[in-house]
Amino acid sequence: EVDYKVNRTWNANNTITFQQKRVWHYLESESYGSLDDEIVNLNPVAL
């Protein structure tokens, strides 16, 4: 995971406003699965 702060703006009250961007890089050698694996999850609201 890599964090970036984007759209940084200095405000009149000496604070900074920004948006956070997170990027994940898939490393197949460190994973138990592949990007082609099918993932099935349940919707607990519907149950």
N, C-alpha and C positions, 0 to 999 in steps of 0.2 A: 504494500500500500504506500502510495506517495501522496502527501498533502500539498496543495497549492492554495495560496491566498490570491484571489483575482478581484478585479474591479475595486482596488483600494482607493478610498476617498478620505481625505482629511476634512473633518468637520470644523465649524466655527468655534465649538466648545472644546477644542483640542483633543478630540477623540478620533478614532479611525473606524471606518465602516468598510467591511469587505465581505466577499462571498468565498466560501470554502469549496474547493474542487478536490475530489479524491479519485485517484486512478489506481486500479489493480492490474497487475501483470500476471498472467497465467504461466506457471512454470510446470510443464508436464512432468519433469523429472522429480518434482516434489509433491506430486498429487497422486491420489489413489485412483483417480478416474481420468477421463479424457473430456474434451469439449463436446464430443459427440454423444456422451451419455444422456439418457432420457431421465428427467427428474419429475417425480410425481409427488405432489403435496396435497394435503387436505385443507379445505376451507372450514375452519371450526364454526363459523357463523352459520353455515348451511347445515351443519350436523345437528 
